[in-house]
Amino acid sequence: MALVAGVTDATFVANPAALEDPMPFEFITVERDDCISRITLDRPDKLNSFHRPMARELTRALEEAAADETVRAVYLTGAGRGFCAGQDLAEAIEAEDGPAVELSAIVEASYNPVIRAIRALDKPVVCGVNGVAAGAGANLALACDVVIAAESASFIQSFARIGLVPDTGGSWFLPRLVGLARAKALMLLAGKIPAARAVEMGMIWQSVPDQELEEIALGLARQLATQPTRGLGLTKRLLHASMTNGLDEQLDLEARLQGEAGRTQDYREGVKAFIEKRRPEFHGR
């Protein structure tokens, strides 16, 4: 399935910082759409499969989005007919007469920094899955905050097909999204899950017609970019912490983060707009 853009390329303005960077991106593209950082995995001839240089670039793009106060949301998608086919096996297979490839080193250097960067980002991350999302690619999508997939897209926990274990945070995310029984079946059987079924299972948020993916998913990112960014980021922190906190710890954290939210300009604007019976104008501060 080819990604059919609901928004023309002319809508996007290249990030000036990326243009000035002495190390420009080669395997991803980073563009600005107002307050959104639009990151596209850009190895379409390889179904955007990961190798170490692309993983490093993605980590850098996410870290730059986190540091840029003008970025209020991130939109992640893939170029061509697939979102991400997982690890580029050409990088991971040892040569016949060469030394063994240490897969743990690839995971620690490539995938773990990407997932940590997404989780640490105090801004919404919307993922538009435009085709197959397999292995590390599937789990990259699941690490995002809101996932919207084209109807023809699919998710595959493909690790078992080649004798590996799930990585890229999948063993943490998937049981929490769909439950332990389903996560076991998905990972042990390594079957293809269509987008509509992924929605039914609670794995992702929404499945949309292929030709509407860009319009709907990017539109959601634009909507989130107009909201109280600090409050959304603190909400993400609360939800992430709830996965491991006990009730008392979570109640204490709610009180502390509510205090932080109450000191933002967006909170003051929200209350003022409510009293004045008008739509608030949030600025992410």
MOVENKA-V637805 format. One record per helix or strand of 3 or more residues. SS is the DSSP state (helix for helix, strand for strand). FROM is the first residue (numbers start at 1). TO is the last residue. If there is no record, write none. Layout:
# MOVENKA-V637805
ss=(SS & SS)
from=(FROM & FROM)
to=(TO & TO)
This chain:
# MOVENKA-V637805
ss=(helix & helix & strand & strand & helix & helix & strand & strand & helix & helix & strand & strand & helix & strand & strand & helix & helix & helix & strand & helix & strand & helix & helix & helix & helix)
from=(9 & 16 & 28 & 36 & 44 & 52 & 73 & 82 & 89 & 103 & 124 & 132 & 136 & 146 & 154 & 158 & 170 & 180 & 192 & 195 & 206 & 210 & 229 & 247 & 265)
to=(11 & 20 & 33 & 41 & 46 & 67 & 78 & 84 & 92 & 120 & 129 & 134 & 142 & 150 & 156 & 162 & 178 & 189 & 194 & 200 & 208 & 224 & 242 & 262 & 275)
